[in-house]
Amino acid sequence: MCNSFDHLRMVSDEERIRDRDTIIELKEQLKTQGDQLQTQGIQLQAQDAVINSLKEQVAFLMRQRHSSSGL
């Protein structure tokens, strides 16, 4: 009976170690995904700034065109 208990405890310890390793791996994956999302967010902000700049340039050119055609 003692041998059976030791075997169960050893299996339980192995499961805990496996679970701990799985948790560590999942945390690392989550951190990597978080870093990737943060990078993508920064890239989107930069693209947004470029789009806004282009919109301003187009609006300026349209105003210039409109005012020069009125002359």
Protein Blocks (a to p, Z undefined) as FASTA:
>chain_A
ZZmmmmmmmmmmmmmmmmmmmmmmmmmmmmmmmmmmmmmmmmmmmmmmmmmmmmmmmmmm
mmmmmmmmmZZ
